[in-house]
Amino acid sequence: MAEFERVHALFDGIWGFGSGDPPITMELMRALSHAGGYVAGAFDGDRLAGASVGFLAAANTLHSHVTGAAAGHGIGLELKLHQRRWALERGLERITWTYDPLVRRNAHFNLAKLGARPLEYLPCFYGVMEDAVNQGDESDRLLTEWPLADPRVAALARREPYDTPVPEGAAVALADVGGRPVAGPVDADTVLVAVPADIEGLRRTDPGTAKAWRHAVRDVLGGLMARGRRVTGFCGKSYYRVERA
């Protein structure tokens, strides 16, 4: 339980939930780990620098519920690679998780560095959240799949480059113009959907613009996915690449 207390403190330091509801409780971490779920910590010496918690789901799947790590040290990547090894050792075929589609660094990490692919756009999935990072925002999420044996995923796990260029003729369906979202054409075979440079900063300094981005990405990216379009990458650390199925 002492280690789970450290995970709780780590997550509080990242999200700042204070007296609000944490993403997971110490008791549930204890139960999940005892029942065969995934609870892992990454250490820098004696310091807990990252942690991840997941549970077994249907169809040979591990669902990664929450992962948090100190930024800028590669800890998040090491945690995900450990999670992949753990799942493969148990005969699992994929890992799923949700993330905020407006956070650029997370989109780049999940899609470009790991090779995961979004499956479904989930509007306001957790309701309105009150932690310091998400406070007051609607909790739209992308449900994302990481097919563990996919050649692209395996190559990226070996730290090999895997190029996914933008095809010529791609249209910009949502652009960042002066920091605000501007909709464009969506009828090309390949379209690009921009997200803001720093949505977390916008929530603090310009809530109106942050809300405009939330609804624009929901309408454009969520609308494209609802019509059967596939998100196939994240380009230039700025744009979702969306293609016809």
Protein Blocks (a to p, Z undefined) as FASTA:
>chain_A
ZZmmmmmmmmmmmnonmjmccfbdfklmmmmmmnopacddddehjacfbdcdddddehhi
acdfbdcddehklmmmmmmmmmmmmmmmnopabdcddddfklmklmmmmmmmnopacfbd
cehklopafbfklgoiacddddddddfklmklmmmmnopacdddddehiacfbdceehia
cdddfkbfbdcddddfblmlmmmmmmmlmmmmmmmmmmmmmmmmmnopacfbdehhlacc
dddZZ
